[in-house]
């Protein structure tokens, strides 16, 4: 744990003028978009549509304090979530179907996005939590330049599906304080079928390594609130579709045994899940318990408190 004196990394970049330079680099990338591993190559500045269906302005579904995230993010003031519309993945079982697939949300501006960040900070949120930011990261960094000048000082959370391009992540080095990817699949064919993401396992492995290189293991302050580091989510899918054992083994052996991991059991059929058995059913208690036991076997001990309570119960 660290003391409560904290300064987000992006402040130093802003003071050197580097933050604005990064924003310009990300803006230029929109002319032949290669922000994510899809590398569509479309000119989003001229309204050419790629996989994500977003052009040159941010689209936001909603924003506000969120108290359902991991405890180190929520604390006592909540996590300041901003839900971005559309996604660079197309999960057939997405629980935010209206947002990610149907495009629920409103087009806005960098100035308004900055205002949202500052409003969340003013409400006492411990961080700004960008949900599905990958395809809209240009606008986020542009808004950040404005928000910092007006007093933004809380950590930034990059809450993504793990389908990230290392080259783009390197542009974010020193900007993002907390990376929170969901490592969804170990099998390439399953990932392509269920989320339309080619080479997902290879891409996610490289992305997690780069994220950890930048921010290290999750650091908490004296009030157990996250300030910096990597937090990995893993949604356990029915029938072993997520390759949980292999994912956890990779985290333990190639990232860090001290990785904070949230093994999630809240899968339920949404969207088109009913077309893809066994995704048409909920996870069984036995499937989830097996995932927790394996986490312990490979030496992962920093599990989200909800999983830790379940693991403690299983040990009796």
C-alpha positions as a Markdown table, in Angstrom:
| # | Residue | x | y | z |
|---|---|---|---|---|
| 1 | Unk | 0.0 | 0.0 | 0.0 |
| 2 | Unk | 1.0 | 3.6 | -0.7 |
| 3 | Unk | 0.2 | 6.7 | 1.2 |
| 4 | Unk | -2.6 | 8.9 | 0.0 |
| 5 | Unk | -0.4 | 11.5 | -1.7 |
| 6 | Unk | -1.0 | 10.8 | -5.4 |
| 7 | Unk | -0.3 | 12.5 | -8.6 |
| 8 | Unk | -1.5 | 10.9 | -11.9 |
| 9 | Unk | 1.1 | 10.3 | -14.5 |
| 10 | Unk | -0.6 | 12.4 | -17.1 |
| 11 | Unk | 0.2 | 15.6 | -15.2 |
| 12 | Unk | 3.9 | 15.3 | -16.0 |
| 13 | Unk | 3.1 | 14.7 | -19.7 |
| 14 | Unk | 0.9 | 17.7 | -19.8 |
| 15 | Unk | 3.5 | 20.0 | -18.1 |
| 16 | Unk | 6.0 | 19.0 | -20.8 |
| 17 | Unk | 3.5 | 19.5 | -23.7 |
| 18 | Unk | 3.7 | 15.8 | -24.4 |
| 19 | Unk | 0.0 | 15.1 | -23.7 |
| 20 | Unk | -1.1 | 17.4 | -26.5 |
| 21 | Unk | 1.4 | 15.8 | -28.9 |
| 22 | Unk | 0.0 | 12.4 | -28.1 |
| 23 | Unk | -3.5 | 13.7 | -28.9 |
| 24 | Unk | -2.4 | 14.9 | -32.3 |
| 25 | Unk | -0.7 | 11.6 | -33.1 |
| 26 | Unk | -4.0 | 9.8 | -32.2 |
| 27 | Unk | -6.0 | 12.2 | -34.3 |
| 28 | Unk | -3.7 | 11.6 | -37.3 |
| 29 | Unk | -4.3 | 7.9 | -37.0 |
| 30 | Unk | -8.0 | 8.4 | -37.8 |
| 31 | Unk | -7.2 | 9.2 | -41.4 |
| 32 | Unk | -6.2 | 5.6 | -42.0 |
| 33 | Unk | -7.4 | 4.0 | -38.8 |
| 34 | Unk | -5.2 | 1.5 | -37.2 |
| 35 | Unk | -5.9 | 2.2 | -33.5 |
| 36 | Unk | -6.9 | -1.3 | -32.8 |
| 37 | Unk | -5.9 | -4.8 | -34.1 |
| 38 | Unk | -8.7 | -4.7 | -36.8 |
| 39 | Unk | -6.6 | -2.1 | -38.6 |
| 40 | Unk | -9.5 | -1.2 | -40.8 |
| 41 | Unk | -7.6 | 1.5 | -42.7 |
| 42 | Unk | -10.7 | 3.7 | -43.2 |
| 43 | Unk | -10.6 | 7.5 | -43.1 |
| 44 | Unk | -12.7 | 8.2 | -40.1 |
| 45 | Unk | -12.1 | 12.0 | -40.6 |
| 46 | Unk | -14.2 | 11.7 | -43.8 |
| 47 | Unk | -16.9 | 9.5 | -42.3 |
| 48 | Unk | -15.7 | 6.2 | -43.6 |
| 49 | Unk | -17.0 | 3.4 | -41.5 |
| 50 | Unk | -14.8 | 0.7 | -40.0 |
| 51 | Unk | -15.6 | -2.2 | -37.6 |
| 52 | Unk | -16.4 | 0.2 | -34.7 |
| 53 | Unk | -18.8 | 2.4 | -36.7 |
| 54 | Unk | -17.5 | 5.6 | -35.0 |
| 55 | Unk | -16.2 | 8.5 | -37.1 |
| 56 | Unk | -14.3 | 11.6 | -35.8 |
| 57 | Unk | -16.3 | 12.6 | -32.7 |
| 58 | Unk | -16.9 | 10.9 | -29.4 |
| 59 | Unk | -20.2 | 9.0 | -28.8 |
| 60 | Unk | -21.2 | 8.5 | -25.1 |
| 61 | Unk | -24.0 | 6.4 | -23.8 |
| 62 | Unk | -24.0 | 7.5 | -20.2 |
| 63 | Unk | -21.7 | 8.6 | -17.3 |
| 64 | Unk | -21.9 | 8.6 | -13.6 |
| 65 | Unk | -20.6 | 7.1 | -10.3 |
| 66 | Unk | -20.6 | 3.3 | -10.4 |
| 67 | Unk | -20.6 | 1.2 | -7.3 |
| 68 | Unk | -20.7 | -2.2 | -8.9 |
| 69 | Unk | -17.0 | -2.3 | -10.0 |
| 70 | Unk | -14.2 | -3.9 | -8.1 |
| 71 | Unk | -13.8 | -2.6 | -4.6 |
| 72 | Unk | -10.4 | -0.9 | -5.1 |
| 73 | Unk | -12.0 | 1.2 | -7.8 |
| 74 | Unk | -15.3 | 1.9 | -6.0 |
| 75 | Unk | -13.9 | 2.8 | -2.6 |
| 76 | Unk | -16.5 | 5.0 | -0.8 |
| 77 | Unk | -17.0 | 7.5 | -3.6 |
| 78 | Unk | -17.6 | 5.3 | -6.6 |
| 79 | Unk | -15.8 | 4.8 | -9.9 |
| 80 | Unk | -16.5 | 7.6 | -12.3 |
| 81 | Unk | -17.6 | 5.6 | -15.4 |
| 82 | Unk | -18.1 | 6.9 | -18.9 |
| 83 | Unk | -19.7 | 4.4 | -21.2 |
| 84 | Unk | -18.6 | 4.8 | -24.8 |
| 85 | Unk | -20.9 | 3.7 | -27.6 |
| 86 | Unk | -20.0 | 0.8 | -29.9 |
| 87 | Unk | -17.0 | -1.4 | -29.4 |
| 88 | Unk | -14.0 | -3.0 | -31.3 |
| 89 | Unk | -15.4 | -6.4 | -30.4 |
| 90 | Unk | -18.8 | -7.9 | -31.3 |
| 91 | Unk | -19.5 | -10.4 | -28.5 |
| 92 | Unk | -22.7 | -12.3 | -29.3 |
| 93 | Unk | -23.6 | -12.4 | -25.6 |
| 94 | Unk | -22.8 | -8.7 | -24.7 |
| 95 | Unk | -24.6 | -7.5 | -21.6 |
| 96 | Unk | -24.5 | -4.0 | -23.0 |
| 97 | Unk | -26.1 | -4.9 | -26.3 |
| 98 | Unk | -28.0 | -1.7 | -26.9 |
| 99 | Unk | -24.7 | 0.3 | -26.4 |
| 100 | Unk | -22.2 | -1.9 | -28.1 |
| 101 | Unk | -24.2 | -3.3 | -31.0 |
| 102 | Unk | -27.2 | -0.9 | -31.5 |
| 103 | Unk | -25.4 | 2.3 | -30.9 |
| 104 | Unk | -27.3 | 3.8 | -28.0 |
| 105 | Unk | -25.7 | 7.1 | -27.2 |
| 106 | Unk | -25.2 | 10.7 | -28.2 |
| 107 | Unk | -22.5 | 12.3 | -30.3 |
| 108 | Unk | -20.6 | 14.9 | -28.2 |
| 109 | Unk | -17.4 | 16.9 | -28.2 |
| 110 | Unk | -14.0 | 16.8 | -26.5 |
| 111 | Unk | -15.1 | 19.8 | -24.5 |
| 112 | Unk | -18.2 | 18.1 | -23.2 |
| 113 | Unk | -16.2 | 14.9 | -22.5 |
| 114 | Unk | -13.8 | 16.9 | -20.4 |
| 115 | Unk | -16.8 | 18.4 | -18.5 |
| 116 | Unk | -18.0 | 14.9 | -17.7 |
| 117 | Unk | -14.6 | 13.9 | -16.3 |
| 118 | Unk | -14.5 | 17.0 | -14.1 |
| 119 | Unk | -18.1 | 16.5 | -13.0 |
| 120 | Unk | -17.3 | 12.9 | -11.9 |
| 121 | Unk | -14.3 | 14.2 | -10.0 |
| 122 | Unk | -16.4 | 16.9 | -8.3 |
| 123 | Unk | -18.9 | 14.2 | -7.2 |
| 124 | Unk | -16.1 | 12.5 | -5.3 |
| 125 | Unk | -15.4 | 9.6 | -7.6 |
| 126 | Unk | -12.0 | 8.0 | -7.1 |
| 127 | Unk | -11.1 | 7.7 | -10.8 |
| 128 | Unk | -12.4 | 8.2 | -14.3 |
| 129 | Unk | -13.3 | 4.8 | -15.7 |
| 130 | Unk | -13.4 | 4.7 | -19.5 |
| 131 | Unk | -15.6 | 1.8 | -20.5 |
| 132 | Unk | -14.8 | 0.4 | -24.0 |
| 133 | Unk | -12.4 | 3.2 | -24.8 |
| 134 | Unk | -10.3 | 1.5 | -27.5 |
| 135 | Unk | -11.9 | 2.9 | -30.6 |
| 136 | Unk | -12.5 | 6.4 | -29.0 |
| 137 | Unk | -9.1 | 6.9 | -27.4 |
| 138 | Unk | -8.3 | 9.8 | -29.7 |
| 139 | Unk | -11.2 | 11.8 | -28.2 |
| 140 | Unk | -10.4 | 10.7 | -24.7 |
| 141 | Unk | -6.9 | 12.1 | -24.9 |
| 142 | Unk | -8.1 | 15.3 | -26.6 |
| 143 | Unk | -10.6 | 15.8 | -23.8 |
| 144 | Unk | -8.0 | 15.0 | -21.2 |
| 145 | Unk | -5.8 | 17.9 | -22.3 |
| 146 | Unk | -8.8 | 20.2 | -21.6 |
| 147 | Unk | -9.7 | 18.6 | -18.4 |
| 148 | Unk | -6.2 | 18.7 | -16.9 |
| 149 | Unk | -6.0 | 22.4 | -17.6 |
| 150 | Unk | -9.3 | 22.8 | -15.6 |
| 151 | Unk | -8.1 | 20.7 | -12.6 |
| 152 | Unk | -8.5 | 17.0 | -13.3 |
| 153 | Unk | -6.3 | 15.1 | -10.8 |
| 154 | Unk | -7.8 | 11.6 | -10.4 |
| 155 | Unk | -6.4 | 8.3 | -11.9 |
| 156 | Unk | -7.6 | 7.1 | -15.3 |
| 157 | Unk | -8.9 | 3.6 | -15.8 |
| 158 | Unk | -8.7 | 1.9 | -19.2 |
| 159 | Unk | -11.6 | -0.6 | -19.0 |
| 160 | Unk | -11.4 | -2.8 | -22.2 |
| 161 | Unk | -12.0 | -6.2 | -23.7 |
| 162 | Unk | -8.3 | -7.0 | -24.1 |
| 163 | Unk | -8.3 | -6.6 | -27.9 |
| 164 | Unk | -5.6 | -3.9 | -27.9 |
| 165 | Unk | -2.8 | -3.0 | -30.3 |
| 166 | Unk | 0.6 | -2.7 | -28.5 |
| 167 | Unk | 1.6 | 0.3 | -30.7 |
| 168 | Unk | -1.5 | 2.2 | -29.5 |
| 169 | Unk | -0.9 | 1.2 | -25.9 |
| 170 | Unk | 2.6 | 2.6 | -26.1 |
| 171 | Unk | 1.2 | 6.0 | -27.1 |
| 172 | Unk | -0.8 | 5.8 | -23.8 |
| 173 | Unk | 2.3 | 5.1 | -21.7 |
| 174 | Unk | 2.3 | 7.7 | -19.0 |
| 175 | Unk | -1.4 | 8.7 | -19.6 |
| 176 | Unk | -3.3 | 5.7 | -18.2 |
| 177 | Unk | -2.9 | 4.9 | -14.5 |
| 178 | Unk | -4.9 | 1.7 | -14.2 |
| 179 | Unk | -5.4 | -0.8 | -17.0 |
| 180 | Unk | -8.4 | -3.1 | -16.6 |
| 181 | Unk | -8.6 | -5.6 | -19.5 |
| 182 | Unk | -11.0 | -8.5 | -19.6 |
| 183 | Unk | -9.0 | -11.5 | -21.0 |
| 184 | Unk | -11.9 | -13.3 | -22.6 |
| 185 | Unk | -10.6 | -16.3 | -24.6 |
| 186 | Unk | -7.7 | -18.6 | -24.9 |
| 187 | Unk | -8.9 | -20.3 | -28.2 |
| 188 | Unk | -8.5 | -18.3 | -31.4 |
| 189 | Unk | -11.4 | -19.9 | -33.2 |
| 190 | Unk | -13.9 | -19.4 | -30.3 |
| 191 | Unk | -12.9 | -15.8 | -30.1 |
| 192 | Unk | -13.5 | -15.3 | -33.8 |
| 193 | Unk | -16.9 | -17.0 | -33.7 |
| 194 | Unk | -18.2 | -15.3 | -30.6 |
| 195 | Unk | -16.6 | -11.9 | -30.8 |
| 196 | Unk | -15.4 | -11.4 | -34.4 |
| 197 | Unk | -11.8 | -10.7 | -33.3 |
| 198 | Unk | -9.0 | -12.4 | -35.3 |
| 199 | Unk | -6.0 | -13.7 | -33.3 |
| 200 | Unk | -7.5 | -12.6 | -30.0 |
| 201 | Unk | -5.4 | -14.8 | -27.7 |
| 202 | Unk | -2.1 | -13.7 | -29.2 |
| 203 | Unk | -3.2 | -10.0 | -29.3 |
| 204 | Unk | -4.5 | -10.1 | -25.7 |
| 205 | Unk | -1.3 | -11.8 | -24.3 |
| 206 | Unk | 0.9 | -9.1 | -25.9 |
| 207 | Unk | -1.4 | -6.3 | -24.7 |
| 208 | Unk | -1.4 | -7.5 | -21.1 |
| 209 | Unk | 2.4 | -7.7 | -21.1 |
| 210 | Unk | 2.6 | -4.1 | -22.4 |
| 211 | Unk | 0.1 | -2.9 | -19.9 |
| 212 | Unk | 2.0 | -4.5 | -17.0 |
| 213 | Unk | 5.3 | -3.1 | -18.3 |
| 214 | Unk | 3.8 | 0.4 | -18.1 |
| 215 | Unk | 2.0 | 0.3 | -14.7 |
| 216 | Unk | 3.1 | -2.9 | -12.9 |
| 217 | Unk | 1.0 | -4.7 | -10.3 |
| 218 | Unk | -2.0 | -2.9 | -8.8 |
| 219 | Unk | -1.1 | -0.4 | -6.0 |
| 220 | Unk | -3.5 | 0.6 | -3.3 |
| 221 | Unk | -3.4 | 3.6 | -1.0 |
| 222 | Unk | -3.9 | 3.6 | 2.8 |
| 223 | Unk | -7.7 | 3.4 | 2.2 |
| 224 | Unk | -7.3 | 0.4 | -0.1 |
| 225 | Unk | -8.2 | 2.5 | -3.2 |
| 226 | Unk | -6.5 | 1.7 | -6.5 |
| 227 | Unk | -4.0 | 4.3 | -7.7 |
| 228 | Unk | -2.0 | 2.6 | -10.4 |
| 229 | Unk | -1.4 | -0.8 | -11.9 |
| 230 | Unk | -3.0 | -3.7 | -13.7 |
| 231 | Unk | -6.3 | -5.3 | -12.8 |
| 232 | Unk | -7.3 | -8.3 | -15.0 |
| 233 | Unk | -10.9 | -9.4 | -15.4 |
| 234 | Unk | -11.9 | -12.9 | -16.7 |
| 235 | Unk | -15.5 | -13.8 | -17.4 |
| 236 | Unk | -15.9 | -17.5 | -17.0 |
| 237 | Unk | -18.2 | -18.8 | -19.8 |
| 238 | Unk | -20.3 | -21.9 | -19.8 |
| 239 | Unk | -18.8 | -25.1 | -21.2 |
| 240 | Unk | -15.2 | -23.9 | -20.8 |
| 241 | Unk | -15.5 | -21.6 | -23.8 |
| 242 | Unk | -13.2 | -18.9 | -22.2 |
| 243 | Unk | -10.3 | -21.3 | -21.6 |
| 244 | Unk | -10.1 | -20.2 | -18.0 |
| 245 | Unk | -7.3 | -22.6 | -16.9 |
| 246 | Unk | -5.0 | -21.5 | -19.7 |
| 247 | Unk | -5.8 | -17.8 | -19.1 |
| 248 | Unk | -5.0 | -18.0 | -15.4 |
| 249 | Unk | -1.9 | -20.0 | -16.0 |
| 250 | Unk | -0.6 | -17.3 | -18.4 |
| 251 | Unk | -1.3 | -14.5 | -15.9 |
| 252 | Unk | 0.5 | -16.4 | -13.1 |
| 253 | Unk | 3.5 | -17.4 | -15.2 |
| 254 | Unk | 4.0 | -14.6 | -17.7 |
| 255 | Unk | 2.5 | -11.5 | -16.0 |
| 256 | Unk | 2.8 | -11.7 | -12.2 |
| 257 | Unk | 1.7 | -13.9 | -9.3 |
| 258 | Unk | 0.8 | -10.6 | -7.6 |
| 259 | Unk | -1.7 | -9.7 | -10.4 |
| 260 | Unk | -5.1 | -8.5 | -9.0 |
| 261 | Unk | -7.6 | -10.8 | -10.8 |
| 262 | Unk | -11.4 | -10.7 | -10.9 |
| 263 | Unk | -12.7 | -14.1 | -11.9 |
| 264 | Unk | -16.3 | -13.2 | -12.8 |
| 265 | Unk | -19.3 | -15.5 | -12.5 |
| 266 | Unk | -22.0 | -13.1 | -13.6 |
| 267 | Unk | -22.5 | -14.5 | -17.2 |
| 268 | Unk | -26.1 | -14.8 | -18.3 |
| 269 | Unk | -27.4 | -15.2 | -21.8 |
| 270 | Unk | -27.9 | -11.8 | -23.6 |
| 271 | Unk | -28.1 | -10.6 | -27.2 |
| 272 | Unk | -27.7 | -13.5 | -29.6 |
| 273 | Unk | -26.3 | -15.9 | -27.0 |
| 274 | Unk | -29.2 | -18.3 | -27.4 |
| 275 | Unk | -28.0 | -19.1 | -30.9 |
| 276 | Unk | -24.6 | -20.4 | -29.6 |
| 277 | Unk | -25.1 | -23.3 | -27.0 |
| 278 | Unk | -23.9 | -23.6 | -24.3 |
| 279 | Unk | -24.0 | -19.8 | -24.1 |
| 280 | Unk | -27.8 | -20.2 | -23.9 |
| 281 | Unk | -27.5 | -21.1 | -20.2 |
| 282 | Unk | -26.0 | -19.6 | -17.1 |
| 283 | Unk | -22.7 | -20.7 | -15.6 |
| 284 | Unk | -23.1 | -23.5 | -13.1 |
| 285 | Unk | -21.7 | -23.2 | -9.5 |
| 286 | Unk | -19.4 | -26.1 | -10.2 |
| 287 | Unk | -17.9 | -24.4 | -13.3 |
| 288 | Unk | -17.1 | -21.3 | -11.3 |
| 289 | Unk | -15.8 | -23.2 | -8.3 |
| 290 | Unk | -13.4 | -25.0 | -10.6 |
| 291 | Unk | -12.1 | -21.7 | -11.9 |
| 292 | Unk | -11.4 | -20.5 | -8.4 |
| 293 | Unk | -9.7 | -23.7 | -7.4 |
| 294 | Unk | -7.4 | -23.5 | -10.4 |
| 295 | Unk | -6.5 | -19.9 | -9.6 |
| 296 | Unk | -5.3 | -21.1 | -6.2 |
| 297 | Unk | -3.4 | -24.0 | -7.8 |
| 298 | Unk | -1.4 | -21.7 | -10.1 |
| 299 | Unk | -0.6 | -19.4 | -7.2 |
| 300 | Unk | -2.8 | -16.4 | -7.9 |
| 301 | Unk | -3.8 | -15.0 | -4.5 |
| 302 | Unk | -4.9 | -11.4 | -5.2 |
| 303 | Unk | -8.4 | -12.2 | -6.2 |
| 304 | Unk | -11.3 | -9.7 | -6.1 |
| 305 | Unk | -12.9 | -9.9 | -2.7 |
| 306 | Unk | -16.1 | -11.5 | -4.1 |
| 307 | Unk | -14.1 | -14.4 | -5.5 |
| 308 | Unk | -12.0 | -14.5 | -2.3 |
| 309 | Unk | -15.0 | -15.0 | -0.1 |
| 310 | Unk | -16.2 | -17.8 | -2.4 |
| 311 | Unk | -12.7 | -19.4 | -2.3 |
| 312 | Unk | -12.6 | -19.2 | 1.5 |
| 313 | Unk | -16.0 | -20.9 | 1.6 |
| 314 | Unk | -14.8 | -23.7 | -0.7 |
| 315 | Unk | -11.8 | -24.4 | 1.6 |
| 316 | Unk | -14.0 | -25.5 | 4.5 |
